[in-house]
């Protein structure tokens, strides 16, 4: 697979938005629409590019900067693709089909993100963090090993929660637990592991009750937790690099 080039190095894989960014886009587009207007509006691209640089420079860690760049940069890609769709409609008298639009979007995303990174301070660190962002939405190997060692105990808990009259794990109880963990005195590493383990238990619950594929259920759980986890940048960074530091 051909890589994409930046002055910080060559990415050997095609650069695409991590799952977390896909989920954040789906959940918060109306808010971004109110802030910047619609892709294709006059001045949207220029305003958003200035906004990205300003917001990224406020962030404290490379992981935060990578998420902000990937998230807001994806809307800049929307703007470019919107313009190309309009040009095609006017000049060629045709409309892009979904496959063509998706292919065009994917081609532009890597180029746009690398251009933004090249313009930002500490671009190399941002690029390295961006490559690791998919790890936020995947169960870390060390947490999988904890689940494997204590599988019998976890299954007992799961069966008890599914019993009639027993309070079940829900998004609300998970959020409360995570808030408690983040406010506690545990190490950053311990907090990261507990949060991932808690999200995996909710994924078990969603998988059983809603017949959701387990990886999708875990992604859903971790996306729900993101607004809380992002308030502690060191824990957020530890979750993403948890396997690298095992």
C-alpha positions in Angstrom: 0.0 0.0 0.0 1.4 3.4 -0.9 2.2 5.7 2.0 1.6 9.4 2.3 4.5 11.7 2.8 5.1 14.5 5.3 8.3 16.4 6.2 8.0 14.5 9.5 8.3 11.1 7.7 6.4 8.6 5.6 3.2 6.9 6.8 3.2 3.4 5.4 -0.6 3.0 5.7 -3.3 5.2 4.2 -4.2 7.8 6.9 -7.9 7.6 7.8 -9.9 8.9 10.7 -9.7 6.7 13.8 -13.0 5.1 15.0 -13.2 7.6 17.9 -13.3 10.5 15.4 -16.0 8.8 13.3 -18.1 8.5 16.5 -17.4 12.1 17.6 -18.4 13.4 14.1 -21.7 11.5 14.2 -22.5 12.7 17.7 -21.5 16.4 17.4 -22.0 17.6 13.9 -24.9 19.9 14.8 -22.8 21.7 17.3 -20.0 22.2 14.8 -22.5 23.3 12.2 -23.7 26.1 14.5 -20.1 27.1 15.2 -18.7 27.2 11.6 -21.7 27.0 9.2 -22.2 24.4 6.6 -19.3 22.9 4.5 -19.4 24.8 1.2 -20.4 28.1 2.8 -18.2 31.0 1.8 -15.4 31.3 4.3 -16.0 27.9 6.0 -12.6 26.5 5.0 -10.6 29.5 6.0 -12.3 30.0 9.3 -12.0 26.3 10.2 -8.3 26.2 9.4 -7.6 29.2 11.6 -9.8 27.6 14.3 -7.9 24.3 14.2 -4.5 26.0 14.7 -5.9 28.0 17.6 -7.5 25.1 19.4 -4.5 22.7 18.8 -2.1 25.2 20.3 -4.2 25.2 23.5 -3.9 21.5 24.0 -1.4 20.1 26.5 -0.4 16.7 25.1 0.3 15.3 21.7 -2.7 12.9 22.0 -5.1 15.8 22.6 -3.6 17.7 19.7 -3.9 14.7 17.4 -7.6 14.1 18.3 -8.4 17.8 17.7 -6.5 17.9 14.4 -8.2 14.6 13.2 -11.6 15.6 14.3 -11.8 19.2 13.0 -9.6 18.4 10.0 -12.2 15.9 8.9 -14.8 18.7 8.5 -12.3 20.6 6.4 -12.3 17.5 4.1 -16.1 17.7 4.0 -15.7 21.2 2.7 -13.3 20.2 0.0 -15.4 17.3 -1.2 -18.5 19.4 -1.1 -16.8 21.9 -3.5 -15.7 19.1 -5.8 -19.2 17.6 -5.9 -20.6 21.0 -6.9 -18.0 21.5 -9.6 -18.7 18.0 -11.0 -22.5 18.7 -11.0 -22.0 22.0 -12.8 -19.2 21.1 -15.3 -19.9 17.5 -16.0 -23.7 17.5 -15.4 -23.5 14.4 -13.1 -23.6 13.6 -9.4 -21.0 11.5 -7.5 -22.2 8.1 -6.4 -21.5 7.0 -2.8 -18.5 4.9 -3.6 -16.9 7.7 -5.6 -17.6 10.3 -2.9 -16.2 7.9 -0.2 -13.0 7.3 -2.3 -12.5 11.0 -2.9 -13.0 11.8 0.8 -10.5 9.1 1.9 -7.9 10.5 -0.6 -8.3 14.0 0.6 -8.3 13.2 4.3 -4.6 12.0 4.5 -3.4 15.0 2.5 -5.4 17.5 4.5 -4.3 16.1 7.9 -0.6 15.9 6.9 -0.8 19.5 5.6 -2.3 20.7 8.9 0.3 18.8 10.9 3.2 20.3 8.8 1.9 23.7 9.8 1.7 23.0 13.6 4.4 23.1 16.2 5.6 19.7 17.4 4.1 18.1 14.3 6.2 14.9 14.6 4.7 14.2 18.1 1.2 14.9 16.8 1.7 12.5 13.9 3.0 9.8 16.1 0.0 10.2 18.5 -2.4 10.2 15.5 -1.1 6.8 14.3 -1.8 5.4 17.8 -5.4 6.9 18.2 -7.2 3.7 17.0 -5.9 2.1 20.2 -8.4 4.2 22.3 -11.3 2.2 20.8 -9.7 -1.3 21.1 -9.4 -3.4 24.3 -5.7 -3.2 25.4 -3.9 -6.5 25.5 -3.0 -6.1 29.2 -6.7 -5.6 30.1 -7.7 -8.6 28.0 -5.2 -10.6 30.0 -6.8 -9.4 33.3 -10.2 -10.4 31.9 -8.8 -13.8 31.0 -7.3 -14.4 34.4 -10.5 -13.4 36.2 -13.0 -14.7 33.7 -15.0 -16.8 36.2 -15.4 -13.9 38.6 -16.5 -11.6 35.8 -19.0 -14.1 34.5 -20.5 -14.4 38.0 -20.9 -10.6 38.1 -22.5 -10.6 34.7 -25.0 -13.3 35.5 -25.9 -11.5 38.8 -26.5 -8.3 36.9 -28.8 -10.0 34.4 -30.9 -11.6 37.2 -34.4 -10.1 37.7 -34.4 -7.3 40.3 -30.7 -6.8 40.2 -29.4 -3.3 39.0 -27.6 -3.8 35.7 -24.5 -2.1 34.4 -25.7 0.9 32.4 -24.0 3.9 30.7 -25.0 6.0 33.7 -23.4 3.6 36.3 -20.3 3.3 34.2 -19.9 7.1 33.9 -20.3 7.5 37.7 -17.6 4.8 38.3 -15.2 6.5 35.8 -15.8 9.9 37.5 -15.0 8.3 40.8 -11.8 6.6 39.4 -10.6 9.8 37.8 -11.0 11.8 41.0 -9.2 9.1 43.1 -5.6 8.8 44.1 -4.6 5.8 42.0 -1.7 6.0 39.5 -2.4 7.1 36.0 -1.7 3.6 34.7 -4.2 2.0 37.2 -6.9 4.5 36.3 -6.4 3.7 32.6 -6.7 0.0 33.2 -9.8 0.3 35.4 -11.6 2.5 32.9 -10.9 0.1 30.0 -12.0 -2.9 32.2 -15.2 -1.1 33.2 -15.9 -0.2 29.5 -15.4 -3.9 28.6 -17.9 -5.0 31.2 -20.5 -2.6 29.7 -19.6 -4.0 26.3 -20.4 -7.5 27.6 -23.7 -6.2 28.8 -24.6 -4.5 25.5 -23.4 -7.5 23.5 -25.8 -9.8 25.4 -28.8 -7.5 25.6 -28.7 -5.7 22.3 -26.9 -8.3 20.2 -24.3 -5.7 19.4 -21.0 -7.1 18.0 -18.5 -6.9 20.9 -15.9 -4.6 19.3 -18.7 -2.2 18.3 -20.1 -2.3 21.9 -16.6 -1.5 23.3 -16.2 1.4 20.9 -19.6 2.7 22.0 -18.6 2.5 25.7 -15.3 4.2 25.2 -16.9 7.0 23.1 -19.4 7.6 25.9 -16.5 7.9 28.3 -14.4 10.2 26.1 -15.8 13.6 27.4 -14.9 12.5 31.0 -11.6 10.8 30.2 -10.5 13.8 28.1 -10.6 16.0 31.2 -7.6 14.1 32.4 -5.1 14.2 29.5 -2.6 12.0 31.2 -5.1 9.2 31.6 -6.3 9.6 28.1 -2.7 9.3 26.8 -2.1 6.3 29.0 -5.1 4.5 27.6 -3.9 5.0 24.1 -0.3 3.9 24.8 -1.2 1.2 27.4 -0.1 -1.7 25.3 3.1 0.0 24.3 4.1 0.4 27.9 3.1 -3.1 29.1 
